[in-house]
Amino acid sequence: MTNHPLAYATFHVMGNAVVPMFWTEYFSLSPDTAIAKGEPFVTPSGRLAGPGRVGLWGSSSKRFIHSNDLTPHLRFLVQRLNLARVDLPQVVAEKEVKLRFFCYWNTRSGDRVTDIPQDIRTMMEALGGTIEIDEYRD
């Protein structure tokens, strides 16, 4: 494995009405990204930016999982956030937010194929969420 990961995933809660503190309490963990619409925020590089154009709460696998395949990253986030919880679909609807997995995928020579497990696809579909793959080639 190289020093630069070839894959990782971030789970996002997005929407105009996202209140980052609510999601921090709901998932019982601090986010890697938290933006409230209309409020200034700190970028990953530590720069103050904003105001936020949309609300966003995100948790990434990048610091925790060291695999060039997406499956371990996605499974880590599903377990860490307990995305199978029974009340999540109702909370998503009530809070009028969207969910997504945003996946970084570096295929370098173009011969790597993404590995999204069917059970995770099915879970995200049931939540009205999406799985997006941001593909790069070195």
N, C-alpha and C positions, 0 to 999 in steps of 0.2 A: 504494500500500500504506500502511496506517495504521502508527503507531508500535507498536501492539499487534498481534502476529501473530494471524491468523485460523486458523492451523493449525500444528501441530508434532506430532512423535511421540517417544515414549520406548520403548525396548526394555527389558523387564524379565525377569530371571531371578528366580523366586519359589519359596519353599517353606520348610518348617521346618528343612531341613538345609542351607540356603544358607550358604556360607562366602564372604563377599565377597572376601577376598584370593584365593581360588582363581579366581574369575571375572575379577578384575582381571588376574591372570597369564595366564589362558586367552585373554582377548581383547586382552591387551597394551595396556591403557589404563585410566586412572583413571575410575571411575564418577562420575556426577552424583549418584547416590543409592547408599548402602550401609548396610544394616541387617542385623545378625545377631540372630536370635531370642533374646530374653532379655537382650540387651545394650542399654545406653543408646546413643542416636544423636543426631546433630545434624540439625535440620530445615533445610529450604531457607532459612528466615529466620535461621538461625544459633543458634536456641534449642536447648538440651539437652533431650532428651525420652527417653521409653522407660520401661521396657524394650520392645524391639521385639516385636510380637506374631507376626511372621512374618519370615523372612529375605527380603531384597530386594537386588538389584543392578540398577542402571539407568543407561542412557546415552541422552541426549536430543539431538535435532536442533535444538532451539530456538536455541542460540547460533550455529549454523553455517549453517543454511539459511534464507534469507529469501524464502519463497514462501507464498502463501495456499492452495496446493494441497497435499494430503498426499503425492502421488507423489514429489516430490523429497526430502521428509523421510524417507520409508520407504526409498527407494533409497540415500540417504546412509547410513542405519544398516545396511542390508544389506551395503553395501560396507565401511564403516568397521569393522564387527565380523566381516566375512568369514563371514556366516551360512550360506553355501553349503558350508562345510568338511565334509568327508566324515565326520569323527568326531563331529560335534555331536549327532546323534540318540543315539548310544551313550553319550556323556557325560551327556546329559540324563537318560537312563534310569538310568544308574549312580548319579547324584547325586540322583535322585528329585526333580527340580525341574520347574516349568512355565515356559513361555516365553510372553510376550505383547508385542504392540505396543499401547501405550496412546496413543490419538490424541486430541489436543485439536482440536476443530472448532467454530468460531464461525460460524454461518450468518446472523447478524444478522437479515435480513428473512425468512429461511426459504427462500430460493430457491437456496442453494448445495447442490450434491450432492457427497457424498464420492467420492473417486477412488482406490480401492484396486486396484492392478493385479492381474490374475489370477495372474501368476507369483508374486507375493508371497503371495497367498492360498494357493496350492498349496504353496509352501515351508513356510508356517506350519502348514498342515494336516498335512504330512508330518512335521513336528517335534512334532506334538501340541500346538501352540501356538494362541493365539487373537489376534484383532485386535479391540480394543474401541475404540469411539468415544464420547468424552465430549462431547456436543453442547450448545452454548450459543447463546442468542439475546440480543443486546443490547436 
